[in-house]
Amino acid sequence: MNCVFVTGTDTDAGKTVTAVALLQALYQRGFRCLASKPIAAGADLTPQGLRNSDALLLQRAAGAEQAYAQVNPFCFAPPIAPHIAAEQAGTALQAARIGAALTELQQQSSDWLVIEGAGGWLLPLNMHETMADVIEQLQLPVLLVVGLKLGCLNHALLTVADIQRRGVTLVGWIGNQLNPEPMPFQAENIRALTATIAAPCLGILPYRSDWQQGMADYLDVSHLLQH
C-alpha cells in the first residue's frame, strides 16, 4: 500500500483541508483509499462515543467504509495538547502503540493510506517521544502543509530541516491560504518556499469556506503517484 503522512508547519496550517483534498484527488483517479488521524484532541461526546470533526471528514472522504476507531484510535475530548489530554484521560500516548495501529492499517487491502498528523511535525506524545519518531521509525513519506502567514518561511524551513535530519522522504509541500485575504506578498513568499524547499510544490489551496468539496482541483498529485 502507498502511504503518505500529512504534517503541517503548525496547528491549523491546513492539514485536514489538504488530507481531504488528497483523498478526493486519489479517489477521482480510481484509487481505493484508507484514512487515518491517529491522534485527535477536541471531540464531541456522541451516542457512539467521542468523535472528532476532522477525523469524521477524513472517514467520509475515504468512502466511510472504515470504522471510526480505525480512523482515529486515540481520541480525547478537550482541545488541548494531546499528551496533556491523554494524561487527563489516564491514557499513555506511546510511539510504539501508534506505530502498531498504523502498521495494522498498512496490512489492509487498499491502494493508498493517507495519514493526517496532529499539530505540527514535532507533536509531543509524552516527555520523550514525538509523532515524528513514529514516522521516522516507519519511514513513511511526508507531505508538508505550509499555512501561508507571516512566519511561514521560518516554520517551513525548520520543519523541513528536521524531516531531512531524520532521513525521511519529503515528497512535496502544499501552500494553504488561511484567510480570505492573501497574506502580504503571498506570491513572493510562495516563490521563496519553492526556491528553498527541496521537494515539489503539489499545489496552492485558496481560502474557501466550502472547502470540503472541490479542493482536489488545486492539487497536482502526479509527483506523488511517481514516488
Buried (B, 14 or more C-beta within 10 A) or exposed (E): BBBBBBBBBBEBBBBBBBBBBBBBBBBEEEBBBBBBBBBBBBBEEEEEEBBBEBBBBBBBBBBEEBEBEBBBBBBBBEEEBBBBBBBEBEBEBBBEBBBEBBEEBBEEEBBBBBBBBBBBBEBBBBEEBBBBBBBBBBEBBBBBBBBBBEEBBEBBBBBBEBBEEBEBBBBBBBBBBBEEEBBEEBEEBBEBBEEEBEBBBBBBBEBBEEBBEEBBEBBBBEEBEEE
